[in-house]
Amino acid sequence: MIAAVITAFATLVVAIVAFMLNQWSQLRFERRQTRVTRIGEQLRLLYGPLNALVESNEHIWEALQRSVLPSRAHRRTVDPSQEERATWDRWFTYAFMPTNRKMRDLIIEHADLLVEPELPEPLRLFCSHVAACEVALAEPAAGDARPEVLIRHPGAPYVTYVRESFALLKGEQLRLLGLMTQRVL
């Protein structure tokens, strides 16, 4: 009789432990699945498009610096010619600003998908820069000069933030998908 009680008790303990382990495993799997879904949304709706637009603008900017625009040192010491100003205005108006507006809209519309709990400084500065550019574009041209943009583009910190955030999320996504694939198999 004692053997039967011990066997029943051991069976009950094994069943409880198995149940608890199964629940814990299921909870871990659901958390991982939720994380994969969240990262997928972050990449698909915010960081993926943002990264593609940043890369596009960076490629255009580098090409302009190599071929059309005078060097940065030259721009600091000599006013641009009317032709250089007209070239820059065309690229600014028809290439950079449409892309900048798309990036700003992505940031604003999908702020809930940011990696950080608050708007990071490079993104805040970028959105402010785009707003300042909108004002500068709205000003009527006085002679050949366009009004100065009040807030400068954040430059490298913005580009670095977008690239690093995209790479971090993509790496995390691949890592989680690898773990999930191993678990399912």
C-alpha positions in Angstrom: 0.0 0.0 0.0 2.9 2.4 0.8 4.4 1.6 -2.6 1.2 2.5 -4.3 0.9 5.8 -2.4 4.6 6.6 -3.2 4.0 5.8 -6.9 0.8 7.9 -7.0 2.6 10.8 -5.3 5.6 10.5 -7.6 3.3 10.4 -10.6 1.5 13.5 -9.3 4.8 15.4 -8.7 6.1 14.4 -12.2 2.8 15.6 -13.8 2.9 18.9 -11.9 6.6 19.5 -12.8 5.9 18.6 -16.5 2.9 20.9 -16.5 4.9 23.7 -15.0 7.8 23.2 -17.4 5.4 23.1 -20.3 3.7 26.4 -19.2 7.2 28.0 -18.7 8.3 26.8 -22.2 5.0 28.0 -23.7 5.4 31.4 -22.1 9.0 31.8 -23.3 7.8 30.8 -26.8 5.0 33.3 -26.8 7.3 36.1 -25.5 9.8 35.3 -28.3 7.0 35.3 -30.9 5.7 38.6 -29.6 9.3 40.0 -29.8 9.6 38.7 -33.4 6.3 40.3 -34.4 7.3 43.7 -32.8 10.7 43.7 -34.4 9.1 42.8 -37.8 6.7 45.8 -37.4 9.6 48.1 -36.4 11.6 47.0 -39.5 8.7 47.0 -42.0 7.0 50.2 -41.0 9.7 52.4 -39.6 13.4 51.5 -39.6 13.4 49.6 -42.9 11.9 52.4 -45.0 13.8 55.0 -43.0 17.1 53.2 -43.7 16.4 52.9 -47.4 15.5 56.6 -47.6 18.6 57.6 -45.6 20.8 55.5 -47.9 19.3 57.0 -51.0 19.8 60.6 -49.7 23.4 59.8 -48.6 24.2 58.3 -52.1 22.8 61.5 -53.8 24.7 63.7 -51.3 28.0 62.0 -51.9 27.6 62.1 -55.6 26.7 65.8 -55.5 29.8 66.5 -53.4 32.0 64.6 -55.8 30.7 66.1 -59.0 28.7 69.3 -58.7 29.1 71.1 -55.4 32.2 73.0 -54.5 34.2 71.6 -51.6 33.1 72.3 -48.1 36.2 74.5 -47.5 35.5 76.4 -50.7 31.8 76.9 -49.7 32.9 78.4 -46.3 35.2 81.0 -47.9 33.5 81.8 -51.2 29.9 82.5 -51.9 28.4 80.0 -54.4 27.9 81.1 -58.0 24.4 81.6 -59.3 24.8 78.3 -61.3 25.9 76.4 -58.1 23.1 77.9 -56.1 20.5 77.0 -58.8 21.9 73.4 -59.0 21.7 73.0 -55.2 18.2 74.5 -55.1 17.0 72.0 -57.7 18.5 69.0 -55.9 17.3 70.3 -52.5 13.7 71.0 -53.8 13.2 67.9 -56.0 15.4 65.2 -54.4 16.2 65.9 -50.8 13.0 67.6 -49.6 10.6 64.9 -50.9 12.7 62.2 -49.2 13.1 64.3 -46.1 9.4 64.7 -45.8 8.8 61.0 -46.2 11.4 60.3 -43.5 9.8 62.9 -41.1 6.4 61.4 -41.8 7.6 57.9 -41.0 9.1 59.1 -37.8 6.0 60.9 -36.7 3.5 58.3 -37.9 5.4 55.4 -36.4 6.9 56.9 -33.2 5.3 54.1 -31.2 7.8 51.7 -33.0 10.9 53.5 -31.9 13.5 51.4 -30.1 13.8 53.9 -27.3 10.9 55.0 -25.0 11.4 58.7 -26.1 12.2 60.4 -29.4 16.0 60.2 -29.8 17.9 63.5 -30.3 19.0 62.8 -33.9 15.4 62.1 -34.9 14.1 65.2 -33.0 16.7 67.4 -34.7 16.0 65.9 -38.1 12.2 66.5 -37.8 12.9 70.1 -36.6 15.3 70.6 -39.6 12.6 69.4 -42.1 10.1 71.9 -40.5 12.6 74.7 -40.8 13.3 73.7 -44.5 9.5 73.9 -45.1 9.5 77.4 -43.8 12.5 78.4 -45.9 10.9 76.9 -49.0 7.7 78.8 -48.3 9.5 82.2 -48.1 9.3 84.1 -51.3 12.7 84.3 -53.0 14.3 87.7 -52.4 16.7 88.0 -55.4 18.8 84.9 -55.8 19.1 84.0 -52.1 16.8 81.6 -50.4 16.3 82.3 -46.7 18.8 80.5 -44.4 17.4 77.3 -42.8 17.0 78.0 -39.1 17.9 74.4 -38.0 20.7 72.6 -39.7 20.5 68.9 -40.6 21.9 66.8 -37.8 24.2 65.1 -40.2 26.3 62.1 -39.2 24.5 61.4 -35.9 21.2 61.0 -37.7 22.6 58.8 -40.4 24.5 56.7 -37.8 21.4 56.4 -35.6 19.2 55.1 -38.5 21.9 52.7 -39.8 22.7 51.3 -36.3 19.1 50.9 -35.2 18.3 49.1 -38.5 21.3 46.8 -38.1 20.5 46.1 -34.4 16.9 45.2 -35.1 17.7 43.1 -38.2 20.3 41.2 -36.2 17.9 40.6 -33.4 15.2 39.5 -35.8 17.6 37.0 -37.4 18.7 35.7 -34.1 15.2 35.2 -32.8 14.1 33.6 -36.1 17.0 31.3 -35.8 16.1 30.3 -32.3 12.5 29.8 -33.3 13.4 27.7 -36.3 15.6 25.5 -34.2 12.8 25.1 -31.6 10.1 24.3 -34.3 12.4 21.7 -35.9 
